[in-house]
């Protein structure tokens, strides 16, 4: 018997928690509303040695935490690993949950050592395989893996920048359609994203307002347009302190995916041809920057040469300036629209 749950092309794939979440979501208007509320701000966290990371951030508390458990389009249950394994074989438990239309998500042991997230959306009981989603050879996709390769790690307490709760236990996630109709049991605020919400987020992004930024700065996090200068500082520290080591590609891929989502949100409310052209250019430049870093990393690993390093820094500043110019244009466009009403 084969059972496969529906999996969509994810909007974001920078990290497994992005890809797994978006693989389950339908992109109707109310779903996109929740996404826009929670994924249009970008934050940078860092340490004193040049290590840094980027992730998306909500305009609501808890701003930068894992979003799967609070998503109104999903019903999540977390099962204690040890309690389950006392009563079930893991593969039987997973099959039972998938039979009931639950997606599965947890940290698994990697054969040969290590651990990583795995998202499971199906099974083949005849071949005894699970349909697993993760990064294979650097790209997010699906692969059938034998039952005996899927084991769950011992529950532990981890200190992760974007999550702590989901790293323990076995997550069973069920889609629900209840959010599609207004209801007193759902948070209507996050399911009815408006042009005013968009403007508030963009103002926070560029620093015209500082409600979220002032809180995150207490944890040494940077938000929105200020991340670019800090990225350059961190990259310089890495170049000096981590010689012959490639730059992490995740921040650059997140920038690219964020610009894609940002463009969608703006054009949903401001379908102006001139804005559309400029947003397409922004997305294109973010992709070029990501590809440039991938090109640079090949030379760093093969020859220990930081080829085009200064070009990369110039491209980061160029992306920042393009983004700020677009934001200014959007604000002016909306101001003129208000005057014309």
Secondary structure in CASP SS format (residue, H / E / C, confidence):
PFRMAT SS
TARGET T0000
AUTHOR 0000-0000-0000
METHOD secondary structure of the structure
MODEL  1
X C 1.00
X E 1.00
X E 1.00
X E 1.00
X C 1.00
X C 1.00
X C 1.00
X C 1.00
X C 1.00
X C 1.00
X C 1.00
X C 1.00
X C 1.00
X C 1.00
X C 1.00
X H 1.00
X H 1.00
X H 1.00
X H 1.00
X H 1.00
X H 1.00
X H 1.00
X H 1.00
X H 1.00
X C 1.00
X C 1.00
X C 1.00
X C 1.00
X H 1.00
X H 1.00
X H 1.00
X H 1.00
X H 1.00
X H 1.00
X H 1.00
X H 1.00
X H 1.00
X H 1.00
X H 1.00
X C 1.00
X E 1.00
X E 1.00
X E 1.00
X E 1.00
X E 1.00
X E 1.00
X C 1.00
X C 1.00
X C 1.00
X C 1.00
X C 1.00
X E 1.00
X E 1.00
X E 1.00
X E 1.00
X E 1.00
X E 1.00
X C 1.00
X C 1.00
X C 1.00
X C 1.00
X C 1.00
X C 1.00
X C 1.00
X C 1.00
X C 1.00
X C 1.00
X H 1.00
X H 1.00
X H 1.00
X C 1.00
X C 1.00
X C 1.00
X E 1.00
X E 1.00
X E 1.00
X E 1.00
X E 1.00
X E 1.00
X C 1.00
X H 1.00
X H 1.00
X H 1.00
X H 1.00
X H 1.00
X H 1.00
X H 1.00
X C 1.00
X C 1.00
X H 1.00
X H 1.00
X H 1.00
X H 1.00
X H 1.00
X H 1.00
X H 1.00
X H 1.00
X H 1.00
X H 1.00
X C 1.00
X C 1.00
X E 1.00
X E 1.00
X E 1.00
X E 1.00
X E 1.00
X E 1.00
X E 1.00
X E 1.00
X C 1.00
X C 1.00
X C 1.00
X C 1.00
X C 1.00
X E 1.00
X E 1.00
X E 1.00
X E 1.00
X E 1.00
X E 1.00
X E 1.00
X E 1.00
X E 1.00
X E 1.00
X C 1.00
X C 1.00
X C 1.00
X C 1.00
X E 1.00
X E 1.00
X E 1.00
X E 1.00
X E 1.00
X E 1.00
X E 1.00
X E 1.00
X C 1.00
X C 1.00
X E 1.00
X E 1.00
X E 1.00
X E 1.00
X E 1.00
X E 1.00
X E 1.00
X E 1.00
X H 1.00
X H 1.00
X H 1.00
X C 1.00
X C 1.00
X E 1.00
X C 1.00
X C 1.00
X C 1.00
X C 1.00
X C 1.00
X C 1.00
X C 1.00
X C 1.00
X C 1.00
X C 1.00
X C 1.00
X C 1.00
X H 1.00
X H 1.00
X H 1.00
X C 1.00
X C 1.00
X E 1.00
X E 1.00
X E 1.00
X E 1.00
X E 1.00
X E 1.00
X C 1.00
X C 1.00
X H 1.00
X H 1.00
X H 1.00
X C 1.00
X C 1.00
X C 1.00
X C 1.00
X C 1.00
X C 1.00
X C 1.00
X H 1.00
X H 1.00
X H 1.00
X H 1.00
X C 1.00
X C 1.00
X C 1.00
X H 1.00
X H 1.00
X H 1.00
X H 1.00
X H 1.00
X H 1.00
X H 1.00
X H 1.00
X H 1.00
X H 1.00
X H 1.00
X H 1.00
X C 1.00
X C 1.00
X C 1.00
X C 1.00
X H 1.00
X H 1.00
X H 1.00
X H 1.00
X H 1.00
X H 1.00
X H 1.00
X C 1.00
X C 1.00
X C 1.00
X C 1.00
X E 1.00
X E 1.00
X H 1.00
X H 1.00
X H 1.00
X H 1.00
X H 1.00
X H 1.00
X H 1.00
X H 1.00
X H 1.00
X H 1.00
X H 1.00
X H 1.00
X H 1.00
X H 1.00
X H 1.00
X H 1.00
X H 1.00
X H 1.00
X C 1.00
X C 1.00
X C 1.00
X C 1.00
X C 1.00
X C 1.00
X C 1.00
X C 1.00
X H 1.00
X H 1.00
X H 1.00
X H 1.00
X H 1.00
X H 1.00
X H 1.00
X H 1.00
X H 1.00
X H 1.00
X H 1.00
X H 1.00
X H 1.00
X H 1.00
X H 1.00
X H 1.00
X H 1.00
X H 1.00
X H 1.00
X H 1.00
X C 1.00
X C 1.00
X C 1.00
X H 1.00
X H 1.00
X H 1.00
X H 1.00
X H 1.00
X H 1.00
X H 1.00
X H 1.00
X H 1.00
X H 1.00
X H 1.00
X H 1.00
X H 1.00
X H 1.00
X H 1.00
X H 1.00
X H 1.00
X H 1.00
X H 1.00
X H 1.00
X H 1.00
X H 1.00
X H 1.00
X H 1.00
X H 1.00
X H 1.00
X H 1.00
X H 1.00
X H 1.00
X H 1.00
X H 1.00
X C 1.00
X C 1.00
X C 1.00
X C 1.00
X C 1.00
X H 1.00
X H 1.00
X H 1.00
X H 1.00
X H 1.00
X H 1.00
X H 1.00
X H 1.00
X H 1.00
X H 1.00
X H 1.00
X H 1.00
X H 1.00
X H 1.00
X H 1.00
X H 1.00
X H 1.00
X H 1.00
X H 1.00
X H 1.00
X H 1.00
X H 1.00
X H 1.00
X H 1.00
X H 1.00
X H 1.00
X H 1.00
X H 1.00
X H 1.00
X H 1.00
X H 1.00
X H 1.00
X C 1.00
END
